[in-house]
Amino acid sequence: MTLLNENEIAGKLKGLKDWNFSGNQIGKEFKLKDFKAALDFVNGIGKTAEDMNHHPDILLHSWNKVKITVSTHSEGGVTARDFQLAEKIESLINA
């Protein structure tokens, strides 16, 4: 897996609403309807991540907010695989 440079990352972020790049990772905070919706979302992310064998950092806080950060730890930064996972996470929220 090849690390993406900042220009490549910026270009790919244009296709993901409200995702950002910071500290060698991409991330987004989602606000859900309630705690159950947030927990269901986290569980969906967990299944998706397991299927890809690519695991994000997940923080469930304030009863309805979920913060996701994604990087390819083995590469020390952001790769195309991180964007593949981000797109799948977005599809869960829009399902």
Buried (B, 14 or more C-beta within 10 A) or exposed (E): EEBBEEEBBEEBBEEBEEBEBEEBBBBBBBEBEEEEBBBBBBEBBEEBBEEEEBBBEBEBEEEBBBBBBBBBEEBEBBBEBBBEBBEBBBEBBEE
